[in-house]
Amino acid sequence: MRFDVYFITDSNFGWTHEELAEMVLRAGIKVVQFREKKMSTKQMFETAKRLRKLTEDYGATLIINDRVDLALAVDADGVHIGQDDLPAEVVREIFDGIVGVSAHTVEEAKRVEKYADYLGVGPVFATKTKKDAKEPIGVEGLRKIVEAVKVPVVAIGGINRKNIEKVLEVGVSGVAVISAIANAENPEKEARMLLEIVKRYLR
């Protein structure tokens, strides 16, 4: 499973989740994760439904962050869970779509590997987007995890056009970005440029 550029929506940059999703989808990105911490469940459901429609229109994959119930409710393609969410083995039992799991260390990665379709590994670099982000693992920490597991690894955390090639050199299956695109003057243009770099590299 190739991920290329995996975009995570965030409504803290002056755009709505839907506006950002549409821009990156127009740019050719094929995986969008809906991540939201402040809305009510009902609002999240309504937004996720609109994102489901958008991703279907563009033939793209929709992943819901944390919430298996929402993923099931809107018929999303996948769910992404962290170490403090429902355990991966439980999610695997109740959800038959794509299951992504966050990992910060080789131990965490190896423990959840058999339940995950891919691992979200990081933060590789310092990031301001996630308030509770752990210490950056750096490119070497990322490399250790990529070498320790057999499932695809998507790198996340502080990745942008300046450092993306260092990350790709490690052998990841994709890179997840938020602010590199959402905070750009022209998110669609930035998404297109990042995607070009990643595709050139991974092919």
N, C-alpha and C positions, 0 to 999 in steps of 0.2 A: 504494500500500500504506500503510494507516494503522496506526500502532502504539499510539496513545494512551499508556498507561502500560506500559512494558516493564520487567518485574521480573527482577532478577538474583539468584539464590540465593546465600547465603553462610552457612556453618555456624559463624561466629564470634560469633553473637549469642544463643546459648543455645537455638536451635531447629535441627532438622535441615533439610536441603534440602527433604525431602518435606513436613514440617510447614509451612514457609514457603510452599511452592508451593501447598499445599491452601488455605491462608488467602487468598492473593491470588486464586486461581482462584474461590473462593467469593465474593470481593468483586467479581468480574466482569472482572478483568484477563485478557487473551487472549494475551499473549506472555510466556513464561518462559524465561530463559536459565540453564542449569546451569553454574556456575563453581566450580571446585574445584582447589586447588593442592597439597593435602597427601595425599590418599588414594592408595592403590595403583591401578593401572589396573583391576584386577579389582573393587575396591570402587567405583570410579567407574562402571564398566559396570553393576554391580548397582543403584546409585543412579539412574543415567540410565534404566535399564529401568523402574524404579518411577515415575520422573517422566514417562516416555513414556506409561505407562498412565494416570496422573493427568490429563495434558494431553489425552489422547484422550477421557477421560470427560467433560471440561468443554468439549470442542470448541475447544481452545486450541493454540497453536503452541509447539513445543519447539525451542529453539536450544541447541546445545552450544558452549561456549567453547573455543577453540583446537584441539580434537581432532577432526579430520575422521574418523579411524578410529572413534572412539566414536559420532559422529553417524551413520556408516554402519551400525555394529553394532546400534544400537538403533532404526534407522529414524527418526531425528529429522527435523524439518521443515527445520532449517537449522543452519548453523555460523557462529560469529563468530570472526574472526581479527584479530590485532594486526599491527603493522608488523614484528615479529620472528618471526612464525610462518611457515608455508608461504606462499609468494607467492600472492596472490589469483588470478593467472592459472592457476596450477597447481591450486589448489582448484577453480576453475571447471571445469577439465578432468575431474577425477575425482569431483566431487560435483554432482549435478543439482538439489539443493534450494536453499533460500534461502542466499545468501552475504552476510554482513555484515562490514564491514571498519572497524577503528578508524582515525581520522585526527585529527591534532592541528593541522595547518596546511593552508592552501589548496593548497600544492604536493602534499602527501601525498594530499589528497582528490582532486585532479584526476588524479593518477597512477593511482589504483586505481578511479576512478569507473566505468570501462567494464566492470569485472569484478564490481562490487558491486550487490546488490539494494537495499542501504541502507548508510549510513555511520553509525558510532557516533562522535560528535564530542565531544571534551572533553579534560581535565576543564574544565567551564565555571567551576566554583568550586572552592575547595580541598576536598580529600576525604581522609579518613583510611582509607577502606576499601581503597584500592589502595596498597600499600606503595611501588611504583615509579612512582606517578603523576607525570606531567610538570607543569610550571607551569600554573596555570589560564589559560585563554584569554579568560575573561570573556565577557560577552554580545556585545561587539563582535567578538571573534574568531570567535564562533559565527556571527554574522550574515554575516561575510565568506565563510565556508565555505558557508553556506546559499545565498548569492547566486551562488557560483561553480560550483555543481554542479546537475545535473538530477535526480539520484536522491534519494530521501527521506533526511532527516537525523534521527537520533535523538540528542538531547543527553544527555550524561552527566556526572556529577561534582558532588557536593555539592548536588544539587537537592532541595528540600523545599517544604513548603507555603508558606513565607515568600517564596521567590524564584521559584516555578514560573511565575508569570504573566509575569515579565520574560523568561523563556526562551521561553515560548509566543509572545510578541509578535514574535519574530524570524522565525517562519514554519517551525518544525520540524514534522516529522510525528509526533513523539512524544518522550517523556522516559523515560530509563532511570534507575531508582532501586534502591538497595540499602538503605542504613542508614535513610533516611527512613521506610521501612516496617519493616525487620527490627529496628530499634532502638526502635520505638514500643512503648508499653505494650500496645496492642492492634493488632497488625499488620493484622488484617483490616479493622478500622474505619478505620485510617489509609489503607489501600489504597483503600477505598471513597471516602474524601474526596478523595484525590488524583485518582482516576479521574473523579469528578464535575467537578472543576475543569477537567481536561484536555478532557473531552468537551464541556463547556459552551463552552470556548474554541475548540476545533477545529471545532465544528459551526457 
